[in-house]
Amino acid sequence: MTAKTWLVGLCWLCRKPDQSVIFIGPVTVNGVTAPGFACEGCCDWSRRYVRAYTQQLDARRAS
């Protein structure tokens, strides 16, 4: 596993410029793809959101 590289740029999630951001994956809109970047705070929020979503799915499967 390689270390992720943080750069200074625009966070696509909170739209704050000049933030330390990391590549989070490609974003495709209307057939055009661009690299997506997010700051640490938005990455943390995204991890919490995905964790909560996964827990809801697991709870539905267990019922």
Gaussian input, Z-matrix of N, CA and C with variables (Angstrom, degrees):
# hf/3-21g

backbone

0 1
 N
 C     1     B1
 C     2     B2     1     A1
 N     3     B3     2     A2     1     D1
 C     4     B4     3     A3     2     D2
 C     5     B5     4     A4     3     D3
 N     6     B6     5     A5     4     D4
 C     7     B7     6     A6     5     D5
 C     8     B8     7     A7     6     D6
 N     9     B9     8     A8     7     D7
 C    10    B10     9     A9     8     D8
 C    11    B11    10    A10     9     D9
 N    12    B12    11    A11    10    D10
 C    13    B13    12    A12    11    D11
 C    14    B14    13    A13    12    D12
 N    15    B15    14    A14    13    D13
 C    16    B16    15    A15    14    D14
 C    17    B17    16    A16    15    D15
 N    18    B18    17    A17    16    D16
 C    19    B19    18    A18    17    D17
 C    20    B20    19    A19    18    D18
 N    21    B21    20    A20    19    D19
 C    22    B22    21    A21    20    D20
 C    23    B23    22    A22    21    D21
 N    24    B24    23    A23    22    D22
 C    25    B25    24    A24    23    D23
 C    26    B26    25    A25    24    D24
 N    27    B27    26    A26    25    D25
 C    28    B28    27    A27    26    D26
 C    29    B29    28    A28    27    D27
 N    30    B30    29    A29    28    D28
 C    31    B31    30    A30    29    D29
 C    32    B32    31    A31    30    D30
 N    33    B33    32    A32    31    D31
 C    34    B34    33    A33    32    D32
 C    35    B35    34    A34    33    D33
 N    36    B36    35    A35    34    D34
 C    37    B37    36    A36    35    D35
 C    38    B38    37    A37    36    D36
 N    39    B39    38    A38    37    D37
 C    40    B40    39    A39    38    D38
 C    41    B41    40    A40    39    D39
 N    42    B42    41    A41    40    D40
 C    43    B43    42    A42    41    D41
 C    44    B44    43    A43    42    D42
 N    45    B45    44    A44    43    D43
 C    46    B46    45    A45    44    D44
 C    47    B47    46    A46    45    D45
 N    48    B48    47    A47    46    D46
 C    49    B49    48    A48    47    D47
 C    50    B50    49    A49    48    D48
 N    51    B51    50    A50    49    D49
 C    52    B52    51    A51    50    D50
 C    53    B53    52    A52    51    D51
 N    54    B54    53    A53    52    D52
 C    55    B55    54    A54    53    D53
 C    56    B56    55    A55    54    D54
 N    57    B57    56    A56    55    D55
 C    58    B58    57    A57    56    D56
 C    59    B59    58    A58    57    D57
 N    60    B60    59    A59    58    D58
 C    61    B61    60    A60    59    D59
 C    62    B62    61    A61    60    D60
 N    63    B63    62    A62    61    D61
 C    64    B64    63    A63    62    D62
 C    65    B65    64    A64    63    D63
 N    66    B66    65    A65    64    D64
 C    67    B67    66    A66    65    D65
 C    68    B68    67    A67    66    D66
 N    69    B69    68    A68    67    D67
 C    70    B70    69    A69    68    D68
 C    71    B71    70    A70    69    D69
 N    72    B72    71    A71    70    D70
 C    73    B73    72    A72    71    D71
 C    74    B74    73    A73    72    D72
 N    75    B75    74    A74    73    D73
 C    76    B76    75    A75    74    D74
 C    77    B77    76    A76    75    D75
 N    78    B78    77    A77    76    D76
 C    79    B79    78    A78    77    D77
 C    80    B80    79    A79    78    D78
 N    81    B81    80    A80    79    D79
 C    82    B82    81    A81    80    D80
 C    83    B83    82    A82    81    D81
 N    84    B84    83    A83    82    D82
 C    85    B85    84    A84    83    D83
 C    86    B86    85    A85    84    D84
 N    87    B87    86    A86    85    D85
 C    88    B88    87    A87    86    D86
 C    89    B89    88    A88    87    D87
 N    90    B90    89    A89    88    D88
 C    91    B91    90    A90    89    D89
 C    92    B92    91    A91    90    D90
 N    93    B93    92    A92    91    D91
 C    94    B94    93    A93    92    D92
 C    95    B95    94    A94    93    D93
 N    96    B96    95    A95    94    D94
 C    97    B97    96    A96    95    D95
 C    98    B98    97    A97    96    D96
 N    99    B99    98    A98    97    D97
 C   100   B100    99    A99    98    D98
 C   101   B101   100   A100    99    D99
 N   102   B102   101   A101   100   D100
 C   103   B103   102   A102   101   D101
 C   104   B104   103   A103   102   D102
 N   105   B105   104   A104   103   D103
 C   106   B106   105   A105   104   D104
 C   107   B107   106   A106   105   D105
 N   108   B108   107   A107   106   D106
 C   109   B109   108   A108   107   D107
 C   110   B110   109   A109   108   D108
 N   111   B111   110   A110   109   D109
 C   112   B112   111   A111   110   D110
 C   113   B113   112   A112   111   D111
 N   114   B114   113   A113   112   D112
 C   115   B115   114   A114   113   D113
 C   116   B116   115   A115   114   D114
 N   117   B117   116   A116   115   D115
 C   118   B118   117   A117   116   D116
 C   119   B119   118   A118   117   D117
 N   120   B120   119   A119   118   D118
 C   121   B121   120   A120   119   D119
 C   122   B122   121   A121   120   D120
 N   123   B123   122   A122   121   D121
 C   124   B124   123   A123   122   D122
 C   125   B125   124   A124   123   D123
 N   126   B126   125   A125   124   D124
 C   127   B127   126   A126   125   D125
 C   128   B128   127   A127   126   D126
 N   129   B129   128   A128   127   D127
 C   130   B130   129   A129   128   D128
 C   131   B131   130   A130   129   D129
 N   132   B132   131   A131   130   D130
 C   133   B133   132   A132   131   D131
 C   134   B134   133   A133   132   D132
 N   135   B135   134   A134   133   D133
 C   136   B136   135   A135   134   D134
 C   137   B137   136   A136   135   D135
 N   138   B138   137   A137   136   D136
 C   139   B139   138   A138   137   D137
 C   140   B140   139   A139   138   D138
 N   141   B141   140   A140   139   D139
 C   142   B142   141   A141   140   D140
 C   143   B143   142   A142   141   D141
 N   144   B144   143   A143   142   D142
 C   145   B145   144   A144   143   D143
 C   146   B146   145   A145   144   D144
 N   147   B147   146   A146   145   D145
 C   148   B148   147   A147   146   D146
 C   149   B149   148   A148   147   D147
 N   150   B150   149   A149   148   D148
 C   151   B151   150   A150   149   D149
 C   152   B152   151   A151   150   D150
 N   153   B153   152   A152   151   D151
 C   154   B154   153   A153   152   D152
 C   155   B155   154   A154   153   D153
 N   156   B156   155   A155   154   D154
 C   157   B157   156   A156   155   D155
 C   158   B158   157   A157   156   D156
 N   159   B159   158   A158   157   D157
 C   160   B160   159   A159   158   D158
 C   161   B161   160   A160   159   D159
 N   162   B162   161   A161   160   D160
 C   163   B163   162   A162   161   D161
 C   164   B164   163   A163   162   D162
 N   165   B165   164   A164   163   D163
 C   166   B166   165   A165   164   D164
 C   167   B167   166   A166   165   D165
 N   168   B168   167   A167   166   D166
 C   169   B169   168   A168   167   D167
 C   170   B170   169   A169   168   D168
 N   171   B171   170   A170   169   D169
 C   172   B172   171   A171   170   D170
 C   173   B173   172   A172   171   D171
 N   174   B174   173   A173   172   D172
 C   175   B175   174   A174   173   D173
 C   176   B176   175   A175   174   D174
 N   177   B177   176   A176   175   D175
 C   178   B178   177   A177   176   D176
 C   179   B179   178   A178   177   D177
 N   180   B180   179   A179   178   D178
 C   181   B181   180   A180   179   D179
 C   182   B182   181   A181   180   D180
 N   183   B183   182   A182   181   D181
 C   184   B184   183   A183   182   D182
 C   185   B185   184   A184   183   D183
 N   186   B186   185   A185   184   D184
 C   187   B187   186   A186   185   D185
 C   188   B188   187   A187   186   D186

   B1=1.4527
   B2=1.5300
   B3=1.3124
   B4=1.4641
   B5=1.5226
   B6=1.3176
   B7=1.4623
   B8=1.5258
   B9=1.3011
   B10=1.4592
   B11=1.5246
   B12=1.3097
   B13=1.4522
   B14=1.5218
   B15=1.3115
   B16=1.4575
   B17=1.5203
   B18=1.3261
   B19=1.4560
   B20=1.5222
   B21=1.2893
   B22=1.4573
   B23=1.5281
   B24=1.3233
   B25=1.4647
   B26=1.5087
   B27=1.3165
   B28=1.4628
   B29=1.5235
   B30=1.3359
   B31=1.4674
   B32=1.5295
   B33=1.3124
   B34=1.4644
   B35=1.5251
   B36=1.3177
   B37=1.4609
   B38=1.5267
   B39=1.3267
   B40=1.4683
   B41=1.5259
   B42=1.3319
   B43=1.4748
   B44=1.5218
   B45=1.3178
   B46=1.4683
   B47=1.5259
   B48=1.3357
   B49=1.4723
   B50=1.5262
   B51=1.3088
   B52=1.4656
   B53=1.5297
   B54=1.3251
   B55=1.4614
   B56=1.5230
   B57=1.3229
   B58=1.4648
   B59=1.5187
   B60=1.3248
   B61=1.4615
   B62=1.5210
   B63=1.3229
   B64=1.4598
   B65=1.5262
   B66=1.3114
   B67=1.4645
   B68=1.5216
   B69=1.3408
   B70=1.4652
   B71=1.5209
   B72=1.3252
   B73=1.4533
   B74=1.5103
   B75=1.3177
   B76=1.4506
   B77=1.5299
   B78=1.3128
   B79=1.4635
   B80=1.5221
   B81=1.3285
   B82=1.4595
   B83=1.5246
   B84=1.3346
   B85=1.4613
   B86=1.5253
   B87=1.3259
   B88=1.4661
   B89=1.5259
   B90=1.3182
   B91=1.4487
   B92=1.5194
   B93=1.3347
   B94=1.4618
   B95=1.5245
   B96=1.3329
   B97=1.4602
   B98=1.5192
   B99=1.3351
   B100=1.4617
   B101=1.5281
   B102=1.3322
   B103=1.4687
   B104=1.5299
   B105=1.3337
   B106=1.4685
   B107=1.5189
   B108=1.3166
   B109=1.4583
   B110=1.5156
   B111=1.3432
   B112=1.4599
   B113=1.5263
   B114=1.3394
   B115=1.4618
   B116=1.5303
   B117=1.3157
   B118=1.4696
   B119=1.5265
   B120=1.3235
   B121=1.4661
   B122=1.5158
   B123=1.3148
   B124=1.4610
   B125=1.5279
   B126=1.3243
   B127=1.4662
   B128=1.5287
   B129=1.3337
   B130=1.4677
   B131=1.5146
   B132=1.3362
   B133=1.4733
   B134=1.5266
   B135=1.3372
   B136=1.4606
   B137=1.5261
   B138=1.3375
   B139=1.4739
   B140=1.5277
   B141=1.3442
   B142=1.4714
   B143=1.5287
   B144=1.3297
   B145=1.4621
   B146=1.5294
   B147=1.3171
   B148=1.4656
   B149=1.5261
   B150=1.3427
   B151=1.4632
   B152=1.5344
   B153=1.3304
   B154=1.4662
   B155=1.5330
   B156=1.3148
   B157=1.4603
   B158=1.5293
   B159=1.3289
   B160=1.4543
   B161=1.5285
   B162=1.3298
   B163=1.4722
   B164=1.5294
   B165=1.3226
   B166=1.4661
   B167=1.5212
   B168=1.3376
   B169=1.4646
   B170=1.5183
   B171=1.3331
   B172=1.4642
   B173=1.5290
   B174=1.3432
   B175=1.4624
   B176=1.5227
   B177=1.3291
   B178=1.4686
   B179=1.5355
   B180=1.3312
   B181=1.4613
   B182=1.5237
   B183=1.3366
   B184=1.4664
   B185=1.5233
   B186=1.3420
   B187=1.4793
   B188=1.4845
   A1=108.73
   A2=116.41
   A3=119.89
   A4=110.52
   A5=115.31
   A6=120.53
   A7=109.75
   A8=115.63
   A9=121.21
   A10=108.63
   A11=115.89
   A12=121.16
   A13=110.27
   A14=115.87
   A15=121.48
   A16=108.52
   A17=116.98
   A18=122.55
   A19=108.91
   A20=117.17
   A21=121.17
   A22=107.06
   A23=115.56
   A24=119.46
   A25=111.30
   A26=115.44
   A27=123.07
   A28=109.94
   A29=116.27
   A30=120.57
   A31=106.95
   A32=116.14
   A33=120.26
   A34=112.05
   A35=118.15
   A36=119.70
   A37=112.62
   A38=117.45
   A39=119.72
   A40=112.24
   A41=116.54
   A42=124.72
   A43=113.77
   A44=116.95
   A45=120.02
   A46=108.93
   A47=116.62
   A48=119.35
   A49=111.10
   A50=115.56
   A51=123.08
   A52=112.88
   A53=116.84
   A54=123.63
   A55=108.37
   A56=116.57
   A57=119.92
   A58=105.47
   A59=117.09
   A60=122.46
   A61=109.87
   A62=114.36
   A63=121.30
   A64=107.77
   A65=116.29
   A66=122.13
   A67=108.90
   A68=116.81
   A69=120.56
   A70=112.49
   A71=116.17
   A72=119.34
   A73=111.61
   A74=115.98
   A75=119.56
   A76=111.05
   A77=115.20
   A78=122.19
   A79=106.65
   A80=116.60
   A81=120.61
   A82=109.79
   A83=115.40
   A84=122.32
   A85=107.19
   A86=115.85
   A87=121.61
   A88=112.57
   A89=116.43
   A90=121.59
   A91=115.76
   A92=117.62
   A93=121.37
   A94=108.20
   A95=117.19
   A96=122.10
   A97=110.50
   A98=115.29
   A99=122.32
   A100=107.73
   A101=117.38
   A102=119.66
   A103=110.39
   A104=116.32
   A105=121.23
   A106=110.64
   A107=116.12
   A108=122.31
   A109=110.00
   A110=117.37
   A111=121.68
   A112=110.08
   A113=115.22
   A114=121.17
   A115=109.39
   A116=116.14
   A117=120.82
   A118=111.65
   A119=117.12
   A120=120.26
   A121=112.22
   A122=117.10
   A123=120.89
   A124=111.21
   A125=117.53
   A126=120.32
   A127=110.12
   A128=117.21
   A129=121.06
   A130=110.69
   A131=117.20
   A132=121.44
   A133=109.90
   A134=116.45
   A135=120.47
   A136=111.01
   A137=116.72
   A138=119.65
   A139=110.95
   A140=117.57
   A141=120.89
   A142=110.40
   A143=117.29
   A144=121.67
   A145=110.61
   A146=116.27
   A147=120.34
   A148=110.50
   A149=117.11
   A150=120.38
   A151=110.37
   A152=117.67
   A153=121.17
   A154=110.67
   A155=117.34
   A156=121.90
   A157=110.37
   A158=116.33
   A159=121.50
   A160=110.91
   A161=116.63
   A162=119.95
   A163=110.49
   A164=117.96
   A165=120.81
   A166=110.48
   A167=116.92
   A168=120.28
   A169=110.61
   A170=117.01
   A171=120.96
   A172=111.00
   A173=116.73
   A174=120.67
   A175=110.47
   A176=118.13
   A177=120.81
   A178=111.15
   A179=115.65
   A180=119.28
   A181=111.50
   A182=116.80
   A183=121.62
   A184=112.03
   A185=117.36
   A186=119.04
   A187=112.71
   D1=131.78
   D2=-179.66
   D3=-96.04
   D4=151.78
   D5=178.80
   D6=-71.48
   D7=143.49
   D8=177.49
   D9=-79.62
   D10=146.13
   D11=-179.35
   D12=-103.15
   D13=123.89
   D14=175.73
   D15=-89.73
   D16=137.95
   D17=176.73
   D18=-128.98
   D19=171.04
   D20=175.52
   D21=-97.30
   D22=126.75
   D23=-178.20
   D24=-174.96
   D25=-160.28
   D26=-178.47
   D27=-92.41
   D28=130.43
   D29=171.76
   D30=-80.90
   D31=122.93
   D32=-178.42
   D33=-72.31
   D34=-18.91
   D35=-176.88
   D36=-88.26
   D37=-47.07
   D38=179.33
   D39=-99.70
   D40=-7.02
   D41=176.25
   D42=62.82
   D43=24.90
   D44=176.03
   D45=-86.84
   D46=127.98
   D47=178.25
   D48=-80.99
   D49=167.95
   D50=174.74
   D51=54.29
   D52=42.22
   D53=177.22
   D54=-107.01
   D55=156.88
   D56=166.84
   D57=-73.07
   D58=120.39
   D59=-177.16
   D60=-128.97
   D61=160.38
   D62=178.71
   D63=-132.63
   D64=148.63
   D65=177.97
   D66=-64.84
   D67=127.31
   D68=179.79
   D69=-111.75
   D70=-5.57
   D71=177.27
   D72=133.85
   D73=169.93
   D74=179.61
   D75=-74.46
   D76=146.35
   D77=176.43
   D78=-119.46
   D79=123.80
   D80=-178.64
   D81=-115.66
   D82=127.41
   D83=177.75
   D84=-134.51
   D85=125.71
   D86=179.07
   D87=51.36
   D88=39.40
   D89=176.68
   D90=81.36
   D91=-1.03
   D92=178.78
   D93=-106.86
   D94=133.11
   D95=-177.12
   D96=-113.79
   D97=137.96
   D98=177.16
   D99=-136.67
   D100=156.73
   D101=177.92
   D102=-74.61
   D103=133.12
   D104=178.10
   D105=-98.46
   D106=141.11
   D107=-179.88
   D108=-130.29
   D109=148.43
   D110=178.67
   D111=-141.60
   D112=149.90
   D113=177.42
   D114=-81.55
   D115=172.03
   D116=-177.10
   D117=-60.55
   D118=-42.96
   D119=179.83
   D120=-61.23
   D121=-42.81
   D122=179.59
   D123=-71.45
   D124=-33.83
   D125=174.68
   D126=-63.93
   D127=-42.59
   D128=177.40
   D129=-61.53
   D130=-45.14
   D131=179.25
   D132=-60.86
   D133=-43.21
   D134=-178.77
   D135=-63.70
   D136=-41.47
   D137=177.65
   D138=-61.98
   D139=-43.26
   D140=178.98
   D141=-63.61
   D142=-41.37
   D143=180.00
   D144=-62.56
   D145=-47.43
   D146=-179.19
   D147=-64.65
   D148=-39.90
   D149=178.43
   D150=-61.73
   D151=-45.49
   D152=179.68
   D153=-64.55
   D154=-41.10
   D155=178.63
   D156=-61.63
   D157=-44.68
   D158=-179.90
   D159=-63.74
   D160=-40.09
   D161=178.74
   D162=-64.58
   D163=-37.09
   D164=177.51
   D165=-65.48
   D166=-42.69
   D167=177.68
   D168=-61.85
   D169=-45.05
   D170=179.75
   D171=-60.79
   D172=-40.04
   D173=-179.83
   D174=-66.18
   D175=-37.97
   D176=178.61
   D177=-67.31
   D178=-38.62
   D179=-179.72
   D180=-67.97
   D181=-31.66
   D182=-178.38
   D183=-76.04
   D184=-18.69
   D185=-177.97
   D186=-82.02

